[in-house]
Amino acid sequence: MTSEELTKHVQEVFTRELDALKNKDLQQQVVRTWVRAMEISGATDLPRELPKPGIGLEHVLAVVQIAMAIADAEAQAHRMTIDRDVVIAGALLHDVGKLLERAPADRHPLAGKLIRHPFSGLQLALEQGVPSEVLHIIAYHSAEGHRVPRTLECYIVYEADMLSVDALDRRELGISRGEQIPYIYVPGLRKKGKNS
């Protein structure tokens, strides 16, 4: 596919989410980032080539919707200013690096080996001129951000990501994210029982 065809595809897949962005420059940066990821990975169809469960197109769209709802609720409930465009763009791009992480080895030399998707996504977005507030979300929306002070917008996308992943785990696997992690008993830390 040509760059123009990939651009049209990305715009069609994310029509509603892109329309929610007030900043049209940021809208184009988001589109160009996805197009570049598709060019490098060889992907031509996002609904088919973003794997499921948990990391597919359904997940990205859910994260955008959940993050927008959280941002709107927080802004209203606490009368605070939240940069909605940063939240939307960060949610749209949080897993863009998955295309490189999952790319065939002949398409990208580091595919799935040494660099996780937050950092390959960061590089893709940086090359397209995406603002640092959104780059922060891409880099720190996952485990990599656990020891980093997150902006409020980043924390919103992180929580939206975790909620979506947990919902998909419950649907696809029949168990929550927490139930996948084995329980470890440490005496004195927490007692296991009916009240725990």
Backbone as CSV, one residue per row, in Angstrom:
resi,resn,N_x,N_y,N_z,CA_x,CA_y,CA_z,C_x,C_y,C_z
1,MET,0.838,-1.190,0.000,0.000,0.000,0.000,0.880,1.249,0.000
2,THR,0.394,2.284,-0.637,1.115,3.554,-0.651,0.878,4.293,0.668
3,SER,1.681,5.304,0.921,1.491,6.134,2.121,0.107,6.772,2.129
4,GLU,-0.362,7.177,0.960,-1.687,7.798,0.864,-2.781,6.796,1.226
5,GLU,-2.628,5.555,0.753,-3.617,4.515,1.076,-3.587,4.176,2.564
6,LEU,-2.388,4.102,3.133,-2.272,3.832,4.570,-2.877,4.973,5.382
7,THR,-2.641,6.205,4.937,-3.206,7.375,5.620,-4.724,7.306,5.616
8,LYS,-5.299,7.001,4.466,-6.759,6.885,4.362,-7.270,5.771,5.275
9,HIS,-6.552,4.654,5.317,-6.941,3.530,6.169,-6.950,3.947,7.641
10,VAL,-5.882,4.589,8.093,-5.788,5.020,9.494,-6.903,6.013,9.816
11,GLN,-7.163,6.942,8.910,-8.223,7.926,9.130,-9.593,7.262,9.212
12,GLU,-9.815,6.218,8.428,-11.093,5.500,8.475,-11.233,4.694,9.761
13,VAL,-10.157,4.037,10.175,-10.195,3.204,11.383,-10.449,4.053,12.628
14,PHE,-9.828,5.228,12.685,-9.903,6.077,13.876,-10.719,7.354,13.644
15,THR,-11.698,7.323,12.765,-12.458,8.524,12.404,-12.994,9.267,13.622
16,ARG,-13.746,8.588,14.443,-14.397,9.238,15.591,-13.378,9.787,16.582
17,GLU,-12.334,9.008,16.826,-11.317,9.405,17.799,-10.499,10.596,17.289
18,LEU,-10.148,10.574,16.010,-9.407,11.695,15.426,-10.256,12.961,15.403
19,ASP,-11.541,12.808,15.123,-12.442,13.965,15.114,-12.555,14.615,16.492
20,ALA,-12.323,13.839,17.541,-12.397,14.377,18.907,-11.210,15.281,19.237
21,LEU,-10.138,15.186,18.446,-8.966,16.041,18.665,-9.232,17.435,18.105
22,LYS,-9.127,18.448,18.951,-9.326,19.829,18.495,-8.106,20.340,17.739
23,ASN,-6.933,19.900,18.145,-5.679,20.337,17.527,-5.445,19.520,16.254
24,LYS,-5.646,20.148,15.114,-5.543,19.437,13.832,-4.100,19.056,13.494
25,ASP,-3.114,19.821,13.980,-1.714,19.420,13.788,-1.440,18.121,14.536
26,LEU,-1.929,18.037,15.762,-1.755,16.821,16.559,-2.480,15.652,15.897
27,GLN,-3.649,15.912,15.351,-4.401,14.883,14.631,-3.550,14.294,13.504
28,GLN,-2.900,15.153,12.727,-2.064,14.682,11.620,-0.818,13.953,12.117
29,GLN,-0.260,14.392,13.238,0.899,13.708,13.811,0.526,12.291,14.250
30,VAL,-0.654,12.144,14.821,-1.132,10.814,15.230,-1.272,9.918,14.000
31,VAL,-1.902,10.432,12.964,-2.088,9.652,11.733,-0.738,9.259,11.144
32,ARG,0.172,10.221,11.033,1.494,9.929,10.454,2.265,8.899,11.281
33,THR,2.095,8.921,12.595,2.781,7.939,13.448,2.275,6.532,13.158
34,TRP,0.956,6.369,13.058,0.401,5.049,12.727,0.829,4.611,11.324
35,VAL,0.815,5.548,10.380,1.224,5.216,9.007,2.668,4.741,8.997
36,ARG,3.539,5.434,9.705,4.956,5.037,9.737,5.116,3.664,10.368
37,ALA,4.396,3.391,11.427,4.460,2.067,12.060,4.006,0.983,11.088
38,MET,2.980,1.276,10.309,2.487,0.313,9.326,3.501,0.114,8.206
39,GLU,4.131,1.192,7.765,5.143,1.076,6.707,6.309,0.197,7.161
40,ILE,6.799,0.428,8.359,7.946,-0.339,8.859,7.578,-1.797,9.095
41,SER,6.413,-2.029,9.684,6.022,-3.400,10.046,5.452,-4.195,8.879
42,GLY,5.048,-3.500,7.830,4.420,-4.179,6.704,2.929,-4.394,6.892
43,ALA,2.364,-3.842,7.957,0.927,-3.983,8.213,0.136,-3.188,7.178
44,THR,-1.010,-3.726,6.783,-1.868,-3.034,5.822,-3.314,-2.931,6.300
45,ASP,-3.649,-3.624,7.387,-5.034,-3.662,7.860,-5.030,-3.717,9.388
46,LEU,-5.225,-2.569,10.037,-5.142,-2.518,11.497,-6.117,-3.457,12.208
47,PRO,-7.390,-3.541,11.793,-8.273,-4.468,12.501,-7.781,-5.918,12.463
48,ARG,-7.099,-6.281,11.397,-6.628,-7.661,11.245,-5.240,-7.861,11.851
49,GLU,-4.411,-6.833,11.835,-3.005,-7.028,12.173,-2.590,-6.541,13.554
50,LEU,-3.461,-5.851,14.267,-3.181,-5.589,15.677,-3.732,-6.788,16.434
51,PRO,-2.862,-7.597,17.038,-3.304,-8.859,17.634,-4.276,-8.673,18.793
52,LYS,-5.035,-9.717,19.070,-6.001,-9.776,20.167,-5.680,-10.988,21.019
53,PRO,-6.160,-11.137,22.221,-6.887,-10.139,22.982,-5.934,-9.170,23.664
54,GLY,-6.440,-8.047,24.022,-5.719,-7.115,24.864,-4.874,-6.098,24.149
55,ILE,-4.417,-6.376,22.936,-3.549,-5.418,22.268,-4.044,-5.082,20.874
56,GLY,-5.228,-5.468,20.581,-5.772,-5.225,19.249,-6.458,-3.885,19.122
57,LEU,-7.034,-3.688,17.968,-7.735,-2.448,17.671,-8.853,-2.199,18.680
58,GLU,-9.575,-3.245,19.033,-10.649,-3.106,20.020,-10.115,-2.484,21.308
59,HIS,-8.937,-2.925,21.731,-8.321,-2.405,22.950,-7.959,-0.928,22.796
60,VAL,-7.326,-0.556,21.702,-6.929,0.843,21.497,-8.167,1.741,21.511
61,LEU,-9.211,1.339,20.806,-10.438,2.137,20.768,-11.070,2.239,22.155
62,ALA,-11.054,1.140,22.900,-11.605,1.157,24.261,-10.805,2.082,25.164
63,VAL,-9.484,2.036,25.059,-8.644,2.900,25.894,-8.952,4.371,25.613
64,VAL,-9.138,4.724,24.354,-9.480,6.113,24.022,-10.799,6.500,24.683
65,GLN,-11.825,5.661,24.541,-13.140,5.987,25.098,-13.110,6.061,26.626
66,ILE,-12.443,5.100,27.260,-12.347,5.092,28.725,-11.569,6.312,29.207
67,ALA,-10.460,6.610,28.559,-9.629,7.746,28.966,-10.387,9.068,28.818
68,MET,-11.137,9.225,27.732,-11.923,10.453,27.557,-12.971,10.579,28.664
69,ALA,-13.611,9.470,29.002,-14.629,9.500,30.056,-14.011,9.861,31.410
70,ILE,-12.855,9.272,31.717,-12.173,9.593,32.979,-11.765,11.068,32.992
71,ALA,-11.169,11.537,31.912,-10.721,12.938,31.844,-11.895,13.892,32.031
72,ASP,-13.001,13.616,31.363,-14.173,14.483,31.477,-14.742,14.458,32.896
73,ALA,-14.819,13.267,33.492,-15.348,13.143,34.854,-14.446,13.847,35.866
74,GLU,-13.141,13.657,35.739,-12.193,14.316,36.652,-12.261,15.832,36.509
75,ALA,-12.301,16.313,35.287,-12.353,17.757,35.050,-13.605,18.370,35.668
76,GLN,-14.728,17.677,35.529,-15.982,18.191,36.066,-16.036,18.043,37.584
77,ALA,-15.711,16.875,38.093,-15.835,16.610,39.529,-14.887,17.459,40.363
78,HIS,-13.694,17.674,39.864,-12.677,18.370,40.657,-12.344,19.755,40.113
79,ARG,-13.122,20.204,39.124,-12.916,21.522,38.522,-11.437,21.760,38.210
80,MET,-10.882,20.823,37.464,-9.477,20.937,37.086,-9.339,20.944,35.577
81,THR,-8.224,21.450,35.124,-7.947,21.490,33.699,-7.149,20.257,33.314
82,ILE,-7.701,19.493,32.404,-7.025,18.316,31.865,-6.937,18.530,30.361
83,ASP,-5.760,18.315,29.808,-5.582,18.504,28.366,-6.169,17.296,27.638
84,ARG,-7.402,17.460,27.207,-8.140,16.361,26.574,-7.457,15.894,25.294
85,ASP,-6.890,16.812,24.515,-6.187,16.421,23.296,-4.981,15.538,23.613
86,VAL,-4.258,15.865,24.670,-3.108,15.042,25.069,-3.584,13.653,25.485
87,VAL,-4.681,13.584,26.228,-5.234,12.290,26.645,-5.645,11.470,25.420
88,ILE,-6.367,12.075,24.497,-6.843,11.352,23.310,-5.671,10.882,22.454
89,ALA,-4.733,11.784,22.175,-3.582,11.411,21.342,-2.745,10.337,22.029
90,GLY,-2.534,10.474,23.333,-1.773,9.461,24.070,-2.461,8.108,24.052
91,ALA,-3.779,8.120,24.218,-4.533,6.862,24.175,-4.487,6.244,22.776
92,LEU,-4.606,7.075,21.755,-4.536,6.567,20.379,-3.174,5.954,20.065
93,LEU,-2.116,6.517,20.624,-0.760,6.078,20.275,-0.115,5.164,21.312
94,HIS,-0.793,4.884,22.423,-0.111,4.154,23.495,0.427,2.797,23.049
95,ASP,-0.223,2.135,22.133,0.235,0.814,21.674,0.716,0.810,20.225
96,VAL,1.011,1.971,19.646,1.458,2.013,18.247,2.723,1.181,18.049
97,GLY,3.573,1.110,19.055,4.800,0.318,18.963,4.561,-1.175,18.885
98,LYS,3.344,-1.627,19.199,3.029,-3.061,19.091,3.212,-3.554,17.658
99,LEU,2.980,-2.678,16.691,3.174,-3.106,15.300,4.624,-3.486,15.044
100,LEU,5.571,-2.793,15.667,6.984,-3.149,15.502,7.355,-4.322,16.394
101,GLU,6.797,-4.340,17.592,7.073,-5.427,18.534,6.651,-6.772,17.951
102,ARG,5.585,-6.766,17.181,5.032,-8.002,16.614,5.379,-8.190,15.137
103,ALA,6.190,-7.299,14.592,6.524,-7.376,13.161,7.365,-8.609,12.861
104,PRO,7.231,-9.154,11.657,8.108,-10.255,11.258,9.567,-9.801,11.317
105,ALA,10.456,-10.690,11.702,11.873,-10.350,11.881,12.494,-9.748,10.624
106,ASP,12.017,-10.169,9.455,12.594,-9.621,8.222,12.128,-8.185,7.944
107,ARG,11.095,-7.720,8.653,10.585,-6.358,8.458,11.249,-5.350,9.396
108,HIS,11.640,-5.807,10.580,12.224,-4.896,11.566,13.219,-5.677,12.414
109,PRO,14.473,-5.224,12.499,15.525,-6.013,13.152,15.326,-6.248,14.645
110,LEU,14.599,-5.389,15.325,14.409,-5.553,16.765,13.029,-6.094,17.112
111,ALA,12.309,-6.581,16.129,10.931,-7.014,16.342,10.822,-7.987,17.509
112,GLY,10.155,-7.537,18.564,9.855,-8.383,19.703,11.042,-8.844,20.511
113,LYS,12.214,-8.352,20.240,13.408,-8.879,20.898,13.882,-7.997,22.048
114,LEU,14.354,-6.823,21.737,15.053,-6.019,22.730,14.305,-4.777,23.198
115,ILE,13.417,-4.270,22.397,12.763,-3.008,22.730,11.253,-3.213,22.801
116,ARG,10.683,-2.936,23.978,9.235,-3.068,24.140,8.501,-1.919,23.448
117,HIS,7.213,-2.134,23.248,6.404,-1.193,22.477,6.354,0.239,23.011
118,PRO,6.467,0.493,24.325,6.457,1.898,24.732,7.612,2.700,24.126
119,PHE,8.751,2.059,23.946,9.906,2.794,23.448,9.986,2.817,21.926
120,SER,9.545,1.754,21.271,9.475,1.832,19.807,8.374,2.812,19.401
121,GLY,7.269,2.824,20.155,6.203,3.791,19.894,6.661,5.221,20.128
122,LEU,7.449,5.412,21.182,8.015,6.729,21.474,8.858,7.228,20.304
123,GLN,9.702,6.352,19.772,10.569,6.734,18.657,9.750,7.090,17.411
124,LEU,8.754,6.272,17.111,7.893,6.551,15.957,7.226,7.920,16.085
125,ALA,6.676,8.189,17.265,5.957,9.443,17.487,6.904,10.640,17.508
126,LEU,8.075,10.455,18.085,9.075,11.523,18.121,9.448,11.960,16.707
127,GLU,9.614,10.981,15.818,9.963,11.274,14.425,8.872,12.073,13.708
128,GLN,7.642,11.976,14.194,6.530,12.681,13.547,6.215,14.013,14.226
129,GLY,7.038,14.416,15.188,6.851,15.709,15.838,5.788,15.753,16.913
130,VAL,5.396,14.592,17.434,4.385,14.530,18.489,4.924,15.249,19.735
131,PRO,4.100,16.067,20.403,4.558,16.831,21.567,4.998,15.944,22.737
132,SER,5.882,16.501,23.559,6.472,15.737,24.661,5.436,15.227,25.657
133,GLU,4.339,15.940,25.855,3.300,15.481,26.788,2.684,14.165,26.321
134,VAL,2.571,14.001,25.014,2.033,12.753,24.455,3.119,11.680,24.438
135,LEU,4.354,12.065,24.134,5.473,11.111,24.178,5.591,10.500,25.567
136,HIS,5.397,11.319,26.597,5.436,10.856,27.987,4.415,9.732,28.203
137,ILE,3.231,9.892,27.657,2.190,8.866,27.799,2.600,7.584,27.089
138,ILE,3.095,7.697,25.879,3.508,6.507,25.124,4.590,5.752,25.884
139,ALA,5.568,6.475,26.413,6.700,5.838,27.094,6.326,5.239,28.437
140,TYR,5.408,5.878,29.171,5.181,5.488,30.563,3.780,4.971,30.864
141,HIS,3.024,4.568,29.836,1.680,4.036,30.076,1.715,2.604,30.592
142,SER,2.855,1.981,30.564,2.979,0.561,30.898,3.889,0.396,32.112
143,ALA,4.399,-0.806,32.311,5.246,-1.102,33.472,6.452,-0.177,33.556
144,GLU,6.925,0.296,32.425,8.077,1.195,32.406,7.825,2.475,33.202
145,GLY,6.586,2.814,33.425,6.254,4.045,34.132,6.012,3.893,35.617
146,HIS,6.168,2.681,36.150,5.842,2.465,37.560,6.704,3.271,38.527
147,ARG,7.897,3.611,38.158,8.775,4.368,39.063,9.053,5.782,38.552
148,VAL,8.194,6.251,37.678,8.352,7.580,37.089,7.136,8.416,37.482
149,PRO,7.342,9.666,37.878,6.173,10.518,38.133,5.405,10.740,36.827
150,ARG,4.181,10.255,36.784,3.359,10.408,35.583,2.566,11.707,35.653
151,THR,2.374,12.334,34.504,1.451,13.466,34.447,0.044,12.922,34.674
152,LEU,-0.889,13.804,35.009,-2.269,13.369,35.203,-2.804,12.733,33.923
153,GLU,-2.500,13.327,32.782,-2.967,12.779,31.503,-2.397,11.383,31.270
154,CYS,-1.141,11.177,31.620,-0.524,9.853,31.485,-1.184,8.853,32.429
155,TYR,-1.431,9.285,33.655,-2.061,8.386,34.625,-3.463,7.984,34.164
156,ILE,-4.180,8.907,33.569,-5.515,8.600,33.044,-5.425,7.528,31.960
157,VAL,-4.494,7.671,31.025,-4.342,6.674,29.959,-3.872,5.343,30.542
158,TYR,-2.963,5.376,31.501,-2.507,4.146,32.163,-3.694,3.401,32.779
159,GLU,-4.526,4.102,33.538,-5.677,3.452,34.179,-6.671,2.942,33.135
160,ALA,-6.898,3.709,32.078,-7.796,3.262,31.005,-7.254,1.996,30.353
161,ASP,-5.948,1.948,30.149,-5.283,0.775,29.575,-5.495,-0.442,30.476
162,MET,-5.264,-0.272,31.770,-5.418,-1.391,32.708,-6.869,-1.869,32.776
163,LEU,-7.817,-0.938,32.773,-9.236,-1.319,32.791,-9.609,-2.119,31.551
164,SER,-9.146,-1.678,30.398,-9.456,-2.387,29.156,-8.819,-3.770,29.134
165,VAL,-7.555,-3.848,29.527,-6.866,-5.146,29.549,-7.579,-6.100,30.500
166,ASP,-7.972,-5.613,31.675,-8.663,-6.468,32.634,-10.001,-6.948,32.078
167,ALA,-10.746,-6.051,31.436,-12.031,-6.445,30.850,-11.837,-7.500,29.769
168,LEU,-10.822,-7.330,28.924,-10.557,-8.315,27.877,-10.105,-9.647,28.470
169,ASP,-9.298,-9.603,29.527,-8.888,-10.841,30.195,-10.098,-11.584,30.751
170,ARG,-11.002,-10.852,31.375,-12.208,-11.483,31.931,-13.046,-12.115,30.818
171,ARG,-13.176,-11.406,29.694,-13.976,-11.930,28.587,-13.295,-13.106,27.896
172,GLU,-12.007,-12.959,27.581,-11.302,-13.968,26.793,-10.823,-15.155,27.620
173,LEU,-10.404,-14.897,28.859,-9.809,-15.950,29.686,-10.696,-16.378,30.848
174,GLY,-11.708,-15.586,31.138,-12.594,-15.906,32.244,-12.024,-15.548,33.607
175,ILE,-10.895,-14.859,33.635,-10.303,-14.435,34.905,-9.780,-13.010,34.769
176,SER,-9.678,-12.345,35.915,-9.165,-10.975,35.896,-7.653,-10.978,35.804
177,ARG,-7.104,-9.814,35.526,-5.647,-9.652,35.460,-5.013,-10.080,36.782
178,GLY,-5.609,-9.679,37.889,-5.081,-10.017,39.205,-5.080,-11.508,39.484
179,GLU,-6.049,-12.222,38.949,-6.124,-13.666,39.172,-5.069,-14.436,38.390
180,GLN,-4.436,-13.792,37.415,-3.383,-14.455,36.651,-2.063,-14.466,37.409
181,ILE,-1.954,-13.574,38.392,-0.716,-13.469,39.159,-0.848,-14.364,40.379
182,PRO,0.088,-15.304,40.579,-0.031,-16.209,41.720,0.038,-15.454,43.041
183,TYR,-0.753,-15.934,43.993,-0.774,-15.337,45.322,0.473,-15.780,46.074
184,ILE,1.158,-14.829,46.672,2.347,-15.144,47.467,2.071,-14.717,48.893
185,TYR,2.177,-15.655,49.813,1.940,-15.356,51.220,3.251,-14.969,51.880
186,VAL,3.270,-13.799,52.478,4.424,-13.346,53.248,3.936,-13.175,54.678
187,PRO,4.422,-14.020,55.619,3.948,-13.931,57.011,4.074,-12.505,57.550
188,GLY,3.009,-12.060,58.210,3.002,-10.735,58.802,2.599,-9.625,57.845
189,LEU,2.686,-9.873,56.559,2.335,-8.845,55.581,0.834,-8.843,55.312
190,ARG,0.288,-10.027,55.103,-1.135,-10.155,54.814,-1.541,-11.581,55.110
191,LYS,-2.628,-11.742,55.821,-3.106,-13.085,56.113,-4.126,-13.483,55.069
192,LYS,-3.974,-14.703,54.582,-4.919,-15.220,53.602,-6.096,-15.824,54.354
193,GLY,-7.275,-15.486,53.944,-8.467,-16.019,54.583,-9.688,-15.374,53.993
194,LYS,-10.833,-15.613,54.628,-12.063,-15.103,54.045,-12.169,-13.579,54.103
195,ASN,-11.410,-12.931,54.959,-11.441,-11.471,55.045,-10.346,-10.805,54.228
196,SER,-9.524,-11.579,53.502,-8.434,-10.952,52.755,-8.817,-10.628,51.345
